[in-house]
Amino acid sequence: MVNAASTTPDIPADAATTGVRRSAADRPGYARGTAGTGRQSPPEEVPMSEADKYVSVRYIVDDVQAAVEFYTTHLGFRENTSAGSAFADVIRGSLRLLVSGPASSGARATPADHATPGRNRIHLVVEDLDAEVERLRTAGVAFSSDLVSGPGGRQILLADPALNLIELFQPAGG
């Protein structure tokens, strides 16, 4: 790395003027007390911020309100924030789903060749898949696949109003 204030590689800009270089212990990724062992010390625990309590997934949708209604009515999410037709986020457990309409910065930042629904999906674990399927069918929700069973469990796919896939999954033995 060559710093703008220094023409010497690997010397921070302040070192060029003060003559002070960072020691190896001050460099990112350095583990104290493990020199020569090929191991790194575990990272120090960083306090969890409010934002760290959730895993966030962004879905680009064409109708934010329809998406919020779908997730809150059918899949147990609760609305967290709303910015009208541009953006809202809904929460279920530690999942924060950001639903971004065409006017949102998230949608505007998405390259055109990636703006259509992809092959990704959120994965919601349920205790009784048959009961969930029956409940959703009774509510008029259509499914995108049949029930599929495998060694890890059973699953079925449905789509939100913007055709983003959602997988309902019941683990084997559950």
ZASE-334472 format. One record per atom (N, C-alpha, C): residue number from 1; residue in three letters; atom name; x, y, z. Coordinates in steps of 0.1 Angstrom, whole numbers, padded with zeros to 4 digits. Layout:
BEGIN
[rec NUM,"ala","CA",[X,Y,Z]],
...
This chain:
BEGIN
[rec 1,"met","N",[0009,-0012,0000]],
[rec 1,"met","CA",[0000,0000,0000]],
[rec 1,"met","C",[0009,0012,0000]],
[rec 2,"val","N",[0006,0022,-0008]],
[rec 2,"val","CA",[0013,0034,-0008]],
[rec 2,"val","C",[0003,0045,-0004]],
[rec 3,"asn","N",[0006,0052,0007]],
[rec 3,"asn","CA",[-0003,0062,0012]],
[rec 3,"asn","C",[-0001,0075,0005]],
[rec 4,"ala","N",[-0012,0083,0003]],
[rec 4,"ala","CA",[-0011,0096,-0004]],
[rec 4,"ala","C",[-0001,0105,0002]],
[rec 5,"ala","N",[0001,0105,0015]],
[rec 5,"ala","CA",[0010,0114,0022]],
[rec 5,"ala","C",[0024,0108,0023]],
[rec 6,"ser","N",[0025,0095,0020]],
[rec 6,"ser","CA",[0038,0088,0021]],
[rec 6,"ser","C",[0041,0081,0008]],
[rec 7,"thr","N",[0053,0081,0004]],
[rec 7,"thr","CA",[0057,0074,-0008]],
[rec 7,"thr","C",[0063,0061,-0005]],
[rec 8,"thr","N",[0064,0057,0008]],
[rec 8,"thr","CA",[0069,0045,0013]],
[rec 8,"thr","C",[0058,0035,0015]],
[rec 9,"pro","N",[0059,0023,0008]],
[rec 9,"pro","CA",[0049,0013,0009]],
[rec 9,"pro","C",[0048,0008,0024]],
[rec 10,"asp","N",[0036,0005,0028]],
[rec 10,"asp","CA",[0033,-0001,0041]],
[rec 10,"asp","C",[0036,0008,0053]],
[rec 11,"ile","N",[0038,0021,0051]],
[rec 11,"ile","CA",[0040,0030,0062]],
[rec 11,"ile","C",[0028,0040,0062]],
[rec 12,"pro","N",[0020,0040,0073]],
[rec 12,"pro","CA",[0009,0049,0073]],
[rec 12,"pro","C",[0013,0064,0071]],
[rec 13,"ala","N",[0004,0072,0066]],
[rec 13,"ala","CA",[0006,0086,0064]],
[rec 13,"ala","C",[0012,0093,0076]],
[rec 14,"asp","N",[0007,0091,0088]],
[rec 14,"asp","CA",[0012,0097,0100]],
[rec 14,"asp","C",[0026,0093,0103]],
[rec 15,"ala","N",[0030,0081,0099]],
[rec 15,"ala","CA",[0044,0077,0101]],
[rec 15,"ala","C",[0054,0085,0093]],
[rec 16,"ala","N",[0049,0089,0081]],
[rec 16,"ala","CA",[0058,0097,0073]],
[rec 16,"ala","C",[0061,0110,0079]],
[rec 17,"thr","N",[0052,0116,0087]],
[rec 17,"thr","CA",[0055,0129,0093]],
[rec 17,"thr","C",[0060,0127,0107]],
[rec 18,"thr","N",[0056,0117,0115]],
[rec 18,"thr","CA",[0060,0115,0129]],
[rec 18,"thr","C",[0072,0106,0130]],
[rec 19,"gly","N",[0074,0097,0120]],
[rec 19,"gly","CA",[0084,0087,0122]],
[rec 19,"gly","C",[0080,0075,0130]],
[rec 20,"val","N",[0067,0075,0133]],
[rec 20,"val","CA",[0062,0063,0141]],
[rec 20,"val","C",[0055,0053,0132]],
[rec 21,"arg","N",[0059,0041,0132]],
[rec 21,"arg","CA",[0052,0030,0125]],
[rec 21,"arg","C",[0044,0022,0134]],
[rec 22,"arg","N",[0033,0017,0129]],
[rec 22,"arg","CA",[0025,0008,0137]],
[rec 22,"arg","C",[0033,-0005,0139]],
[rec 23,"ser","N",[0031,-0011,0151]],
[rec 23,"ser","CA",[0038,-0023,0154]],
[rec 23,"ser","C",[0029,-0034,0148]],
[rec 24,"ala","N",[0034,-0046,0146]],
[rec 24,"ala","CA",[0027,-0057,0141]],
[rec 24,"ala","C",[0014,-0060,0149]],
[rec 25,"ala","N",[0015,-0058,0162]],
[rec 25,"ala","CA",[0003,-0060,0171]],
[rec 25,"ala","C",[-0008,-0051,0168]],
[rec 26,"asp","N",[-0005,-0039,0162]],
[rec 26,"asp","CA",[-0016,-0029,0159]],
[rec 26,"asp","C",[-0022,-0031,0146]],
[rec 27,"arg","N",[-0016,-0041,0138]],
[rec 27,"arg","CA",[-0021,-0043,0124]],
[rec 27,"arg","C",[-0033,-0052,0124]],
[rec 28,"pro","N",[-0043,-0049,0116]],
[rec 28,"pro","CA",[-0055,-0058,0115]],
[rec 28,"pro","C",[-0051,-0073,0112]],
[rec 29,"gly","N",[-0057,-0082,0119]],
[rec 29,"gly","CA",[-0055,-0096,0117]],
[rec 29,"gly","C",[-0043,-0102,0125]],
[rec 30,"tyr","N",[-0036,-0094,0132]],
[rec 30,"tyr","CA",[-0025,-0099,0140]],
[rec 30,"tyr","C",[-0030,-0105,0153]],
[rec 31,"ala","N",[-0025,-0116,0157]],
[rec 31,"ala","CA",[-0030,-0123,0169]],
[rec 31,"ala","C",[-0018,-0123,0179]],
[rec 32,"arg","N",[-0021,-0117,0191]],
[rec 32,"arg","CA",[-0010,-0117,0201]],
[rec 32,"arg","C",[-0008,-0131,0207]],
[rec 33,"gly","N",[0004,-0134,0211]],
[rec 33,"gly","CA",[0007,-0146,0218]],
[rec 33,"gly","C",[0006,-0158,0209]],
[rec 34,"thr","N",[0006,-0157,0196]],
[rec 34,"thr","CA",[0006,-0169,0188]],
[rec 34,"thr","C",[0017,-0169,0178]],
[rec 35,"ala","N",[0027,-0160,0179]],
[rec 35,"ala","CA",[0038,-0159,0170]],
[rec 35,"ala","C",[0044,-0172,0168]],
[rec 36,"gly","N",[0046,-0176,0155]],
[rec 36,"gly","CA",[0053,-0188,0152]],
[rec 36,"gly","C",[0045,-0201,0153]],
[rec 37,"thr","N",[0032,-0200,0158]],
[rec 37,"thr","CA",[0024,-0212,0159]],
[rec 37,"thr","C",[0015,-0215,0148]],
[rec 38,"gly","N",[0014,-0205,0139]],
[rec 38,"gly","CA",[0005,-0207,0127]],
[rec 38,"gly","C",[-0010,-0206,0131]],
[rec 39,"arg","N",[-0012,-0202,0143]],
[rec 39,"arg","CA",[-0026,-0200,0148]],
[rec 39,"arg","C",[-0029,-0185,0151]],
[rec 40,"gln","N",[-0042,-0182,0150]],
[rec 40,"gln","CA",[-0046,-0169,0154]],
[rec 40,"gln","C",[-0054,-0170,0167]],
[rec 41,"ser","N",[-0053,-0160,0175]],
[rec 41,"ser","CA",[-0061,-0160,0187]],
[rec 41,"ser","C",[-0076,-0157,0183]],
[rec 42,"pro","N",[-0086,-0162,0191]],
[rec 42,"pro","CA",[-0099,-0158,0187]],
[rec 42,"pro","C",[-0101,-0143,0188]],
[rec 43,"pro","N",[-0110,-0138,0179]],
[rec 43,"pro","CA",[-0112,-0123,0180]],
[rec 43,"pro","C",[-0119,-0120,0193]],
[rec 44,"glu","N",[-0116,-0107,0198]],
[rec 44,"glu","CA",[-0122,-0102,0210]],
[rec 44,"glu","C",[-0137,-0101,0207]],
[rec 45,"glu","N",[-0146,-0104,0217]],
[rec 45,"glu","CA",[-0160,-0102,0215]],
[rec 45,"glu","C",[-0164,-0088,0213]],
[rec 46,"val","N",[-0171,-0085,0203]],
[rec 46,"val","CA",[-0175,-0071,0200]],
[rec 46,"val","C",[-0190,-0070,0205]],
[rec 47,"pro","N",[-0193,-0059,0213]],
[rec 47,"pro","CA",[-0207,-0058,0217]],
[rec 47,"pro","C",[-0217,-0057,0206]],
[rec 48,"met","N",[-0228,-0064,0207]],
[rec 48,"met","CA",[-0238,-0064,0197]],
[rec 48,"met","C",[-0246,-0051,0196]],
[rec 49,"ser","N",[-0247,-0046,0184]],
[rec 49,"ser","CA",[-0255,-0034,0183]],
[rec 49,"ser","C",[-0269,-0038,0179]],
[rec 50,"glu","N",[-0278,-0028,0179]],
[rec 50,"glu","CA",[-0292,-0031,0176]],
[rec 50,"glu","C",[-0293,-0037,0162]],
[rec 51,"ala","N",[-0285,-0032,0152]],
[rec 51,"ala","CA",[-0285,-0037,0139]],
[rec 51,"ala","C",[-0280,-0052,0138]],
[rec 52,"asp","N",[-0271,-0056,0147]],
[rec 52,"asp","CA",[-0265,-0069,0147]],
[rec 52,"asp","C",[-0275,-0080,0152]],
[rec 53,"lys","N",[-0287,-0076,0157]],
[rec 53,"lys","CA",[-0296,-0085,0162]],
[rec 53,"lys","C",[-0304,-0093,0151]],
[rec 54,"tyr","N",[-0302,-0088,0139]],
[rec 54,"tyr","CA",[-0310,-0093,0128]],
[rec 54,"tyr","C",[-0301,-0096,0116]],
[rec 55,"val","N",[-0305,-0107,0109]],
[rec 55,"val","CA",[-0299,-0109,0096]],
[rec 55,"val","C",[-0308,-0103,0086]],
[rec 56,"ser","N",[-0303,-0094,0077]],
[rec 56,"ser","CA",[-0311,-0087,0068]],
[rec 56,"ser","C",[-0310,-0093,0054]],
[rec 57,"val","N",[-0321,-0094,0047]],
[rec 57,"val","CA",[-0322,-0099,0034]],
[rec 57,"val","C",[-0331,-0088,0026]],
[rec 58,"arg","N",[-0326,-0084,0015]],
[rec 58,"arg","CA",[-0334,-0074,0007]],
[rec 58,"arg","C",[-0340,-0081,-0005]],
[rec 59,"tyr","N",[-0353,-0079,-0006]],
[rec 59,"tyr","CA",[-0361,-0084,-0018]],
[rec 59,"tyr","C",[-0366,-0071,-0025]],
[rec 60,"ile","N",[-0363,-0071,-0038]],
[rec 60,"ile","CA",[-0368,-0061,-0047]],
[rec 60,"ile","C",[-0383,-0065,-0051]],
[rec 61,"val","N",[-0392,-0056,-0049]],
[rec 61,"val","CA",[-0406,-0059,-0051]],
[rec 61,"val","C",[-0412,-0048,-0060]],
[rec 62,"asp","N",[-0423,-0050,-0066]],
[rec 62,"asp","CA",[-0430,-0040,-0074]],
[rec 62,"asp","C",[-0441,-0033,-0066]],
[rec 63,"asp","N",[-0445,-0039,-0055]],
[rec 63,"asp","CA",[-0456,-0033,-0047]],
[rec 63,"asp","C",[-0452,-0035,-0032]],
[rec 64,"val","N",[-0447,-0025,-0026]],
[rec 64,"val","CA",[-0442,-0026,-0012]],
[rec 64,"val","C",[-0454,-0030,-0002]],
[rec 65,"gln","N",[-0465,-0023,-0004]],
[rec 65,"gln","CA",[-0476,-0026,0005]],
[rec 65,"gln","C",[-0482,-0040,0004]],
[rec 66,"ala","N",[-0482,-0045,-0009]],
[rec 66,"ala","CA",[-0487,-0059,-0011]],
[rec 66,"ala","C",[-0477,-0069,-0004]],
[rec 67,"ala","N",[-0464,-0066,-0005]],
[rec 67,"ala","CA",[-0454,-0075,0001]],
[rec 67,"ala","C",[-0455,-0075,0016]],
[rec 68,"val","N",[-0457,-0063,0022]],
[rec 68,"val","CA",[-0458,-0062,0037]],
[rec 68,"val","C",[-0471,-0069,0041]],
[rec 69,"glu","N",[-0482,-0067,0034]],
[rec 69,"glu","CA",[-0494,-0074,0038]],
[rec 69,"glu","C",[-0493,-0089,0037]],
[rec 70,"phe","N",[-0486,-0094,0026]],
[rec 70,"phe","CA",[-0484,-0108,0024]],
[rec 70,"phe","C",[-0476,-0114,0036]],
[rec 71,"tyr","N",[-0464,-0108,0039]],
[rec 71,"tyr","CA",[-0456,-0113,0050]],
[rec 71,"tyr","C",[-0462,-0112,0063]],
[rec 72,"thr","N",[-0469,-0102,0066]],
[rec 72,"thr","CA",[-0475,-0100,0080]],
[rec 72,"thr","C",[-0487,-0108,0081]],
[rec 73,"thr","N",[-0495,-0110,0071]],
[rec 73,"thr","CA",[-0508,-0117,0071]],
[rec 73,"thr","C",[-0506,-0132,0071]],
[rec 74,"his","N",[-0496,-0137,0063]],
[rec 74,"his","CA",[-0495,-0151,0060]],
[rec 74,"his","C",[-0483,-0158,0067]],
[rec 75,"leu","N",[-0473,-0151,0070]],
[rec 75,"leu","CA",[-0460,-0157,0074]],
[rec 75,"leu","C",[-0455,-0153,0088]],
[rec 76,"gly","N",[-0463,-0146,0095]],
[rec 76,"gly","CA",[-0459,-0143,0109]],
[rec 76,"gly","C",[-0449,-0132,0111]],
[rec 77,"phe","N",[-0446,-0123,0101]],
[rec 77,"phe","CA",[-0437,-0112,0102]],
[rec 77,"phe","C",[-0445,-0100,0108]],
[rec 78,"arg","N",[-0438,-0091,0114]],
[rec 78,"arg","CA",[-0444,-0079,0119]],
[rec 78,"arg","C",[-0437,-0067,0112]],
[rec 79,"glu","N",[-0445,-0057,0109]],
[rec 79,"glu","CA",[-0440,-0045,0102]],
[rec 79,"glu","C",[-0431,-0037,0112]],
[rec 80,"asn","N",[-0419,-0034,0107]],
[rec 80,"asn","CA",[-0410,-0026,0116]],
[rec 80,"asn","C",[-0410,-0011,0112]],
[rec 81,"thr","N",[-0407,-0008,0099]],
[rec 81,"thr","CA",[-0407,0005,0095]],
[rec 81,"thr","C",[-0413,0006,0081]],
[rec 82,"ser","N",[-0418,0018,0077]],
[rec 82,"ser","CA",[-0423,0019,0064]],
[rec 82,"ser","C",[-0420,0033,0058]],
[rec 83,"ala","N",[-0416,0033,0046]],
[rec 83,"ala","CA",[-0414,0046,0039]],
[rec 83,"ala","C",[-0423,0046,0026]],
[rec 84,"gly","N",[-0436,0043,0029]],
[rec 84,"gly","CA",[-0446,0044,0018]],
[rec 84,"gly","C",[-0443,0033,0007]],
[rec 85,"ser","N",[-0444,0038,-0005]],
[rec 85,"ser","CA",[-0443,0028,-0017]],
[rec 85,"ser","C",[-0428,0025,-0020]],
[rec 86,"ala","N",[-0419,0032,-0013]],
[rec 86,"ala","CA",[-0405,0030,-0017]],
[rec 86,"ala","C",[-0399,0018,-0009]],
[rec 87,"phe","N",[-0402,0017,0004]],
[rec 87,"phe","CA",[-0395,0007,0012]],
[rec 87,"phe","C",[-0403,0004,0025]],
[rec 88,"ala","N",[-0401,-0008,0030]],
[rec 88,"ala","CA",[-0405,-0012,0043]],
[rec 88,"ala","C",[-0397,-0023,0048]],
[rec 89,"asp","N",[-0396,-0026,0061]],
[rec 89,"asp","CA",[-0390,-0038,0065]],
[rec 89,"asp","C",[-0399,-0045,0075]],
[rec 90,"val","N",[-0399,-0058,0074]],
[rec 90,"val","CA",[-0407,-0067,0083]],
[rec 90,"val","C",[-0397,-0076,0090]],
[rec 91,"ile","N",[-0401,-0080,0102]],
[rec 91,"ile","CA",[-0393,-0088,0111]],
[rec 91,"ile","C",[-0400,-0101,0115]],
[rec 92,"arg","N",[-0392,-0112,0115]],
[rec 92,"arg","CA",[-0397,-0125,0121]],
[rec 92,"arg","C",[-0385,-0131,0128]],
[rec 93,"gly","N",[-0386,-0131,0141]],
[rec 93,"gly","CA",[-0374,-0136,0148]],
[rec 93,"gly","C",[-0362,-0128,0146]],
[rec 94,"ser","N",[-0351,-0134,0141]],
[rec 94,"ser","CA",[-0339,-0126,0139]],
[rec 94,"ser","C",[-0337,-0123,0124]],
[rec 95,"leu","N",[-0348,-0125,0116]],
[rec 95,"leu","CA",[-0348,-0122,0102]],
[rec 95,"leu","C",[-0354,-0108,0099]],
[rec 96,"arg","N",[-0347,-0099,0093]],
[rec 96,"arg","CA",[-0352,-0086,0089]],
[rec 96,"arg","C",[-0353,-0086,0074]],
[rec 97,"leu","N",[-0365,-0086,0068]],
[rec 97,"leu","CA",[-0367,-0086,0054]],
[rec 97,"leu","C",[-0369,-0072,0049]],
[rec 98,"leu","N",[-0360,-0067,0041]],
[rec 98,"leu","CA",[-0362,-0054,0035]],
[rec 98,"leu","C",[-0369,-0055,0022]],
[rec 99,"val","N",[-0381,-0049,0021]],
[rec 99,"val","CA",[-0388,-0050,0008]],
[rec 99,"val","C",[-0387,-0036,0002]],
[rec 100,"ser","N",[-0381,-0036,-0010]],
[rec 100,"ser","CA",[-0377,-0024,-0016]],
[rec 100,"ser","C",[-0384,-0022,-0029]],
[rec 101,"gly","N",[-0392,-0012,-0030]],
[rec 101,"gly","CA",[-0400,-0009,-0043]],
[rec 101,"gly","C",[-0391,-0002,-0053]],
[rec 102,"pro","N",[-0396,0000,-0065]],
[rec 102,"pro","CA",[-0388,0006,-0076]],
[rec 102,"pro","C",[-0382,0020,-0072]],
[rec 103,"ala","N",[-0388,0028,-0064]],
[rec 103,"ala","CA",[-0383,0041,-0060]],
[rec 103,"ala","C",[-0372,0040,-0049]],
[rec 104,"ser","N",[-0370,0029,-0043]],
[rec 104,"ser","CA",[-0360,0028,-0032]],
[rec 104,"ser","C",[-0346,0028,-0037]],
[rec 105,"ser","N",[-0337,0032,-0028]],
[rec 105,"ser","CA",[-0323,0033,-0032]],
[rec 105,"ser","C",[-0318,0019,-0035]],
[rec 106,"gly","N",[-0323,0009,-0027]],
[rec 106,"gly","CA",[-0319,-0005,-0029]],
[rec 106,"gly","C",[-0322,-0010,-0043]],
[rec 107,"ala","N",[-0334,-0007,-0048]],
[rec 107,"ala","CA",[-0338,-0011,-0062]],
[rec 107,"ala","C",[-0330,-0003,-0072]],
[rec 108,"arg","N",[-0328,0010,-0070]],
[rec 108,"arg","CA",[-0321,0019,-0080]],
[rec 108,"arg","C",[-0307,0015,-0081]],
[rec 109,"ala","N",[-0301,0009,-0070]],
[rec 109,"ala","CA",[-0287,0005,-0071]],
[rec 109,"ala","C",[-0285,-0008,-0077]],
[rec 110,"thr","N",[-0296,-0016,-0080]],
[rec 110,"thr","CA",[-0295,-0029,-0085]],
[rec 110,"thr","C",[-0293,-0028,-0100]],
[rec 111,"pro","N",[-0282,-0035,-0106]],
[rec 111,"pro","CA",[-0281,-0035,-0120]],
[rec 111,"pro","C",[-0293,-0041,-0127]],
[rec 112,"ala","N",[-0296,-0036,-0139]],
[rec 112,"ala","CA",[-0308,-0041,-0146]],
[rec 112,"ala","C",[-0308,-0056,-0148]],
[rec 113,"asp","N",[-0296,-0062,-0151]],
[rec 113,"asp","CA",[-0295,-0076,-0153]],
[rec 113,"asp","C",[-0297,-0085,-0141]],
[rec 114,"his","N",[-0298,-0078,-0129]],
[rec 114,"his","CA",[-0300,-0085,-0116]],
[rec 114,"his","C",[-0313,-0081,-0110]],
[rec 115,"ala","N",[-0321,-0073,-0116]],
[rec 115,"ala","CA",[-0333,-0067,-0110]],
[rec 115,"ala","C",[-0345,-0077,-0110]],
[rec 116,"thr","N",[-0344,-0087,-0117]],
[rec 116,"thr","CA",[-0356,-0097,-0117]],
[rec 116,"thr","C",[-0353,-0107,-0106]],
[rec 117,"pro","N",[-0364,-0114,-0101]],
[rec 117,"pro","CA",[-0362,-0124,-0091]],
[rec 117,"pro","C",[-0352,-0134,-0095]],
[rec 118,"gly","N",[-0344,-0138,-0086]],
[rec 118,"gly","CA",[-0333,-0148,-0088]],
[rec 118,"gly","C",[-0336,-0161,-0083]],
[rec 119,"arg","N",[-0326,-0169,-0080]],
[rec 119,"arg","CA",[-0328,-0183,-0075]],
[rec 119,"arg","C",[-0327,-0183,-0060]],
[rec 120,"asn","N",[-0325,-0172,-0054]],
[rec 120,"asn","CA",[-0324,-0172,-0039]],
[rec 120,"asn","C",[-0338,-0172,-0033]],
[rec 121,"arg","N",[-0338,-0176,-0020]],
[rec 121,"arg","CA",[-0351,-0176,-0013]],
[rec 121,"arg","C",[-0348,-0176,0002]],
[rec 122,"ile","N",[-0358,-0171,0009]],
[rec 122,"ile","CA",[-0357,-0172,0024]],
[rec 122,"ile","C",[-0362,-0185,0028]],
[rec 123,"his","N",[-0357,-0190,0039]],
[rec 123,"his","CA",[-0360,-0204,0043]],
[rec 123,"his","C",[-0366,-0202,0057]],
[rec 124,"leu","N",[-0379,-0205,0058]],
[rec 124,"leu","CA",[-0386,-0204,0071]],
[rec 124,"leu","C",[-0389,-0218,0077]],
[rec 125,"val","N",[-0384,-0221,0088]],
[rec 125,"val","CA",[-0386,-0234,0095]],
[rec 125,"val","C",[-0399,-0234,0102]],
[rec 126,"val","N",[-0407,-0244,0099]],
[rec 126,"val","CA",[-0420,-0246,0106]],
[rec 126,"val","C",[-0421,-0259,0113]],
[rec 127,"glu","N",[-0429,-0260,0124]],
[rec 127,"glu","CA",[-0430,-0272,0131]],
[rec 127,"glu","C",[-0439,-0282,0125]],
[rec 128,"asp","N",[-0450,-0278,0118]],
[rec 128,"asp","CA",[-0459,-0287,0112]],
[rec 128,"asp","C",[-0462,-0282,0098]],
[rec 129,"leu","N",[-0455,-0287,0088]],
[rec 129,"leu","CA",[-0456,-0283,0074]],
[rec 129,"leu","C",[-0470,-0285,0069]],
[rec 130,"asp","N",[-0475,-0297,0071]],
[rec 130,"asp","CA",[-0489,-0300,0066]],
[rec 130,"asp","C",[-0499,-0289,0071]],
[rec 131,"ala","N",[-0498,-0286,0084]],
[rec 131,"ala","CA",[-0508,-0276,0089]],
[rec 131,"ala","C",[-0505,-0262,0083]],
[rec 132,"glu","N",[-0493,-0258,0081]],
[rec 132,"glu","CA",[-0490,-0245,0075]],
[rec 132,"glu","C",[-0495,-0245,0060]],
[rec 133,"val","N",[-0493,-0256,0053]],
[rec 133,"val","CA",[-0498,-0256,0039]],
[rec 133,"val","C",[-0513,-0255,0039]],
[rec 134,"glu","N",[-0520,-0262,0048]],
[rec 134,"glu","CA",[-0534,-0262,0048]],
[rec 134,"glu","C",[-0539,-0248,0052]],
[rec 135,"arg","N",[-0533,-0242,0062]],
[rec 135,"arg","CA",[-0536,-0228,0066]],
[rec 135,"arg","C",[-0535,-0218,0055]],
[rec 136,"leu","N",[-0524,-0219,0047]],
[rec 136,"leu","CA",[-0521,-0210,0037]],
[rec 136,"leu","C",[-0530,-0212,0025]],
[rec 137,"arg","N",[-0533,-0225,0021]],
[rec 137,"arg","CA",[-0542,-0228,0010]],
[rec 137,"arg","C",[-0556,-0222,0014]],
[rec 138,"thr","N",[-0560,-0224,0026]],
[rec 138,"thr","CA",[-0573,-0219,0030]],
[rec 138,"thr","C",[-0574,-0204,0029]],
[rec 139,"ala","N",[-0563,-0197,0031]],
[rec 139,"ala","CA",[-0562,-0183,0029]],
[rec 139,"ala","C",[-0560,-0178,0015]],
[rec 140,"gly","N",[-0560,-0188,0005]],
[rec 140,"gly","CA",[-0559,-0185,-0009]],
[rec 140,"gly","C",[-0545,-0183,-0014]],
[rec 141,"val","N",[-0535,-0187,-0006]],
[rec 141,"val","CA",[-0521,-0186,-0011]],
[rec 141,"val","C",[-0518,-0198,-0020]],
[rec 142,"ala","N",[-0512,-0195,-0032]],
[rec 142,"ala","CA",[-0508,-0205,-0041]],
[rec 142,"ala","C",[-0494,-0209,-0039]],
[rec 143,"phe","N",[-0491,-0222,-0042]],
[rec 143,"phe","CA",[-0477,-0227,-0040]],
[rec 143,"phe","C",[-0470,-0228,-0053]],
[rec 144,"ser","N",[-0457,-0227,-0053]],
[rec 144,"ser","CA",[-0449,-0227,-0065]],
[rec 144,"ser","C",[-0443,-0241,-0068]],
[rec 145,"ser","N",[-0445,-0250,-0058]],
[rec 145,"ser","CA",[-0440,-0264,-0060]],
[rec 145,"ser","C",[-0449,-0273,-0052]],
[rec 146,"asp","N",[-0446,-0286,-0054]],
[rec 146,"asp","CA",[-0453,-0296,-0046]],
[rec 146,"asp","C",[-0444,-0298,-0033]],
[rec 147,"leu","N",[-0450,-0305,-0024]],
[rec 147,"leu","CA",[-0442,-0309,-0012]],
[rec 147,"leu","C",[-0430,-0318,-0017]],
[rec 148,"val","N",[-0419,-0316,-0012]],
[rec 148,"val","CA",[-0407,-0324,-0016]],
[rec 148,"val","C",[-0401,-0329,-0003]],
[rec 149,"ser","N",[-0397,-0342,-0002]],
[rec 149,"ser","CA",[-0391,-0348,0010]],
[rec 149,"ser","C",[-0377,-0352,0006]],
[rec 150,"gly","N",[-0368,-0350,0016]],
[rec 150,"gly","CA",[-0354,-0354,0014]],
[rec 150,"gly","C",[-0349,-0359,0028]],
[rec 151,"pro","N",[-0336,-0362,0028]],
[rec 151,"pro","CA",[-0331,-0367,0041]],
[rec 151,"pro","C",[-0331,-0357,0052]],
[rec 152,"gly","N",[-0331,-0344,0049]],
[rec 152,"gly","CA",[-0330,-0334,0059]],
[rec 152,"gly","C",[-0344,-0329,0064]],
[rec 153,"gly","N",[-0354,-0332,0056]],
[rec 153,"gly","CA",[-0368,-0328,0060]],
[rec 153,"gly","C",[-0376,-0326,0047]],
[rec 154,"arg","N",[-0387,-0319,0049]],
[rec 154,"arg","CA",[-0397,-0317,0038]],
[rec 154,"arg","C",[-0398,-0302,0036]],
[rec 155,"gln","N",[-0401,-0298,0023]],
[rec 155,"gln","CA",[-0403,-0284,0020]],
[rec 155,"gln","C",[-0413,-0282,0009]],
[rec 156,"ile","N",[-0417,-0270,0008]],
[rec 156,"ile","CA",[-0426,-0265,-0003]],
[rec 156,"ile","C",[-0423,-0250,-0005]],
[rec 157,"leu","N",[-0424,-0246,-0018]],
[rec 157,"leu","CA",[-0421,-0232,-0021]],
[rec 157,"leu","C",[-0434,-0225,-0024]],
[rec 158,"leu","N",[-0434,-0212,-0021]],
[rec 158,"leu","CA",[-0445,-0203,-0024]],
[rec 158,"leu","C",[-0438,-0190,-0028]],
[rec 159,"ala","N",[-0445,-0181,-0034]],
[rec 159,"ala","CA",[-0439,-0168,-0039]],
[rec 159,"ala","C",[-0447,-0156,-0033]],
[rec 160,"asp","N",[-0440,-0145,-0030]],
[rec 160,"asp","CA",[-0447,-0133,-0026]],
[rec 160,"asp","C",[-0453,-0126,-0038]],
[rec 161,"pro","N",[-0460,-0115,-0037]],
[rec 161,"pro","CA",[-0466,-0109,-0048]],
[rec 161,"pro","C",[-0456,-0105,-0059]],
[rec 162,"ala","N",[-0443,-0103,-0056]],
[rec 162,"ala","CA",[-0433,-0099,-0066]],
[rec 162,"ala","C",[-0426,-0111,-0071]],
[rec 163,"leu","N",[-0431,-0123,-0068]],
[rec 163,"leu","CA",[-0425,-0136,-0072]],
[rec 163,"leu","C",[-0412,-0140,-0066]],
[rec 164,"asn","N",[-0408,-0134,-0055]],
[rec 164,"asn","CA",[-0397,-0138,-0047]],
[rec 164,"asn","C",[-0401,-0151,-0040]],
[rec 165,"leu","N",[-0392,-0161,-0041]],
[rec 165,"leu","CA",[-0395,-0174,-0035]],
[rec 165,"leu","C",[-0393,-0174,-0020]],
[rec 166,"ile","N",[-0402,-0182,-0013]],
[rec 166,"ile","CA",[-0401,-0185,0001]],
[rec 166,"ile","C",[-0402,-0200,0003]],
[rec 167,"glu","N",[-0393,-0205,0011]],
[rec 167,"glu","CA",[-0393,-0220,0013]],
[rec 167,"glu","C",[-0398,-0222,0027]],
[rec 168,"leu","N",[-0409,-0230,0029]],
[rec 168,"leu","CA",[-0413,-0235,0042]],
[rec 168,"leu","C",[-0407,-0248,0044]],
[rec 169,"phe","N",[-0400,-0250,0055]],
[rec 169,"phe","CA",[-0393,-0262,0057]],
[rec 169,"phe","C",[-0396,-0269,0071]],
[rec 170,"gln","N",[-0398,-0282,0071]],
[rec 170,"gln","CA",[-0399,-0289,0083]],
[rec 170,"gln","C",[-0388,-0299,0084]],
[rec 171,"pro","N",[-0379,-0297,0094]],
[rec 171,"pro","CA",[-0368,-0307,0095]],
[rec 171,"pro","C",[-0373,-0321,0098]],
[rec 172,"ala","N",[-0365,-0330,0093]],
[rec 172,"ala","CA",[-0367,-0345,0095]],
[rec 172,"ala","C",[-0369,-0347,0110]],
[rec 173,"gly","N",[-0378,-0356,0114]],
[rec 173,"gly","CA",[-0380,-0359,0128]],
[rec 173,"gly","C",[-0388,-0349,0135]],
[rec 174,"gly","N",[-0392,-0338,0129]],
[rec 174,"gly","CA",[-0400,-0328,0135]],
[rec 174,"gly","C",[-0415,-0329,0133]],
